[in-house]
Amino acid sequence: MATTSTSSRGAYSVEDLPDGDYTITITKTGFQQTSVTNVHLDSGQRRGQDVKLALGSVNSKVTVEADALAVQTESSEVGGTITAKEVQNLMVNGRNFSQLTSVLPGVSNTLGANGNYQSGQGAITSTVIVGGSSDEETMYTIDGIYNVTSSSSITLPITPVIDDIQEMRVLQDNYSARYGQAGREILVTTKSGGNQYHGNVYGYDRSNEYGTAKPYLDTPAQTLPSLHLTDWGLTVGGPLSIPKLFNAKDKLFFFVGADWKANHQSSTLNSRNTFPQAIRNGDLEPVMKLKFKPLKTTKLNGFRSV
């Protein structure tokens, strides 16, 4: 909960709020108390909310519901948000969180549709292109902390697991100088605990045994390489209470996640990329029998053409 006072003109500002849904309550002597519910705030977003007060007693209450924000009027910032619902429900090949950004206009991924199985796999470089810029210019923050190494070009030394992400926002152009970096920004917000204990247990398994080989690959000379990816884990969050000693409700929360994965993948050597057995044994007769036709020349107006 945050409290502030308006200026003499009725303007107010509250900074450093995490993303989520808020209720704004305005009280003033001689006016009815007015509340605006379901005011949604995305990561890194500046949103204005005008509130009209009606004359009356402070004991009288008026409650209205905020409208969905259609146009950003508080800044010229250009960007887009991947909501918690999209993070949870969109299917991502390879469990790579950065592929989620491809649902926004002006954003593409050098990995394409196949992606890599890189979630939680350690340091990797960015593969997201925003607004036509180089993928090396894409910067990431996790809960406001830059996710980059100072000694190399690695822009993702920590790759968060999708199940730990609450929301993502991509900043494309005209964003605030408070971010302090050139290029494009991807803001990742992780989940947090609340007054109720909640969590999940998940398991994903991907294998080429579940599918059918395509006709142009189903030949004796070329077979599909083996592929078996498994990913399992859990998340849990809630109040950090100690029975009979400390009640953490509305005070202190926790959220943790654990993720394990295994990648068993092989490649197949195609026999057509090797020399015939005769040549490998030193017999060059097949090569010597190759016949080359001489070029034909034609004389046109004193010039010789081939």
Backbone hydrogen bonds, N-H to C=O, Kabsch-Sander energy under -0.5 kcal/mol:
donor,donor_aa,acceptor,acceptor_aa,energy
7,S,11,A,-2.5
10,G,7,S,-1.9
20,G,41,L,-2.2
22,Y,39,V,-2.1
24,I,36,V,-2.6
25,T,23,T,-0.5
26,I,34,T,-3.1
31,F,28,K,-2.4
32,Q,54,A,-3.1
33,Q,58,V,-0.5
33,Q,60,S,-2.1
34,T,26,I,-2.1
35,S,62,V,-3.0
36,V,24,I,-2.9
37,T,35,S,-0.5
37,T,64,V,-2.6
39,V,22,Y,-2.8
40,H,38,N,-0.9
41,L,20,G,-2.6
45,Q,42,D,-1.7
47,R,45,Q,-0.5
53,L,51,V,-0.5
56,G,30,G,-1.8
60,S,57,S,-1.4
62,V,33,Q,-3.0
64,V,35,S,-2.8
66,A,37,T,-2.7
70,A,68,A,-0.7
73,T,71,V,-0.7
78,V,173,D,-2.9
79,G,77,E,-0.5
80,G,170,V,-2.0
82,I,168,M,-3.4
83,T,81,T,-0.7
87,V,83,T,-2.5
88,Q,84,A,-1.9
89,N,85,K,-1.9
90,L,86,E,-2.4
94,G,92,V,-0.6
95,R,92,V,-1.4
97,F,95,R,-0.7
99,Q,96,N,-1.6
100,L,97,F,-1.7
101,T,98,S,-1.1
102,S,99,Q,-1.4
103,V,100,L,-1.5
104,L,101,T,-1.7
107,V,104,L,-1.3
108,S,129,I,-2.5
110,T,127,T,-2.8
112,G,109,N,-1.6
114,N,111,L,-0.6
115,G,111,L,-1.1
118,Q,116,N,-1.9
119,S,94,G,-0.6
120,G,159,T,-0.7
121,Q,118,Q,-2.4
124,I,156,L,-1.8
129,I,108,S,-3.0
130,V,128,V,-0.5
131,G,106,G,-3.1
131,G,129,I,-0.5
133,S,130,V,-1.6
137,E,134,S,-1.6
138,T,135,D,-1.1
139,M,137,E,-0.6
139,M,184,R,-3.2
141,T,186,I,-2.2
142,I,145,I,-2.7
143,D,141,T,-0.5
143,D,188,V,-3.0
145,I,142,I,-1.5
147,N,140,Y,-3.0
148,V,146,Y,-1.1
149,T,154,I,-2.0
155,T,153,S,-0.5
156,L,124,I,-1.3
164,D,161,V,-1.8
165,I,162,I,-1.7
166,Q,189,T,-3.1
167,E,189,T,-1.8
168,M,82,I,-2.1
169,R,187,L,-2.3
170,V,80,G,-2.9
171,L,169,R,-0.5
171,L,185,E,-3.2
172,Q,78,V,-3.0
172,Q,170,V,-0.6
173,D,78,V,-1.5
179,Y,176,S,-1.3
180,G,177,A,-1.3
184,R,137,E,-2.0
185,E,171,L,-1.7
186,I,139,M,-2.2
187,L,169,R,-3.4
188,V,141,T,-2.9
188,V,186,I,-0.6
189,T,167,E,-2.9
189,T,187,L,-0.5
190,T,188,V,-0.5
191,K,164,D,-2.4
194,G,196,Q,-0.5
198,H,237,G,-2.6
200,N,235,T,-1.8
202,Y,233,G,-2.4
204,Y,231,D,-3.5
206,R,229,L,-3.2
208,N,227,L,-1.5
210,Y,207,S,-1.6
211,G,208,N,-0.7
217,L,214,K,-2.0
218,D,214,K,-1.4
219,T,217,L,-2.0
219,T,222,Q,-1.4
222,Q,219,T,-0.7
228,H,264,H,-2.0
229,L,206,R,-3.2
230,T,262,A,-2.5
231,D,204,Y,-2.6
232,W,260,W,-2.6
233,G,202,Y,-2.1
234,L,258,A,-2.1
235,T,200,N,-2.3
236,V,256,V,-2.3
237,G,198,H,-2.9
238,G,254,F,-2.1
240,L,252,L,-2.2
241,S,239,P,-1.5
242,I,246,F,-2.4
245,L,242,I,-2.3
246,F,242,I,-2.9
248,A,246,F,-0.7
251,K,248,A,-2.5
252,L,248,A,-1.9
254,F,238,G,-2.4
256,V,236,V,-2.6
258,A,234,L,-2.7
260,W,232,W,-3.1
262,A,230,T,-2.3
264,H,228,H,-2.6
265,Q,263,N,-0.7
266,S,226,S,-2.1
270,N,268,T,-0.6
271,S,221,A,-0.6
273,N,270,N,-1.7
274,T,271,S,-1.6
280,R,276,P,-2.1
281,N,277,Q,-1.3
282,G,279,I,-1.6
283,D,278,A,-2.4
284,L,282,G,-0.9
287,V,284,L,-0.8
288,M,284,L,-2.1
289,K,285,E,-1.5
290,L,287,V,-1.4
298,T,305,S,-2.4
300,L,298,T,-0.6
300,L,303,F,-3.2
303,F,300,L,-2.4
305,S,298,T,-2.8
305,S,303,F,-0.6
